[in-house]
Amino acid sequence: MATVEAFRRITVATPGIIDQDHLHVVVDSDPSIPDRTNALIAGSRSPLPGLVASARRLAVAGAGIICMPCNSAHAFFKPLQADSPVPIVHMPEETASVVAGQDLRQLGLLATAGTVASGVYRDAFLRYGLELVTPDAAGQRRVSESIARIKAGQLDEALGALLPVAHAFGRSGSRMLILGCTEISLIGPQLAAVGTTLDALQIMAERTVDYALGRSRLASIYPPRPPARDERAPGLGTSAGAADGP
């Protein structure tokens, strides 16, 4: 569902009036990629080989830029980008850059346990002098439950599990909620009723369109490897088999 939502938002963010105004998008939806959080927390099978294979398929298909609608997978971003000749949008970095310069010093992060443990958001936000607050153990269990329910299509139940965590952030002084899981983005409008939110999936979609249309230049902290001659082709790829896991 998060993959479909990412594609929808890319389409909406594109300033097109007719079909031919839109981007050529190739989606590689591979649900066989192992769970990212289990790999990060429990040391289970690494998703990196599957992510690398996905990026290679997109490169062969002609993608000129790749976006990855999974925050947890960004824990493996550096070796993934090092293998790929196609630049990949770094969702946590893009999200942090949007907040930079605003008068916000404490923000709450709603993300998988794997994303939290990996520090990909903490590190990105620290570069801008921003402090991220994460839920306590009980709150993180609620976040994980919510994500699992979203994956099962139980959006109302997912919202009920997550609302207490969102309210707790507000009481503790967090002035913005970072939606750092692409499943949670699916209930983002309902969470916005609790307080100010910043949706990483929306930022990724908008920035990807900007880069694909040449409106701005992607400058990743992890550069891609130089492409081989037969890998140079324009296009946009979405590595969609890596949607966030609980």
Buried (B, 14 or more C-beta within 10 A) or exposed (E): BBBBBBBEBBBEBBEEEEEEEBBEBBBBBBEEBBBBBBBBBEEEEBBBEBBBBBBBBBBEBBBBBBBBBBBBBBBBBEEBBEBBBBBBBBBBBBBBBBBEEEEBEBBBBBBBBBBBBBEBBBEBBEEBEBEBBBBEEEBBBBBBBBBBBBBEEBBEBBBBBBBEBBEBBBEEEBBBBBBBBBBBBBBBEBBBEBBEBBBBBBBBBBBBBBBBEEEEEBEBEBEBEEBEEEBEEEBBBBBBBBBBBB
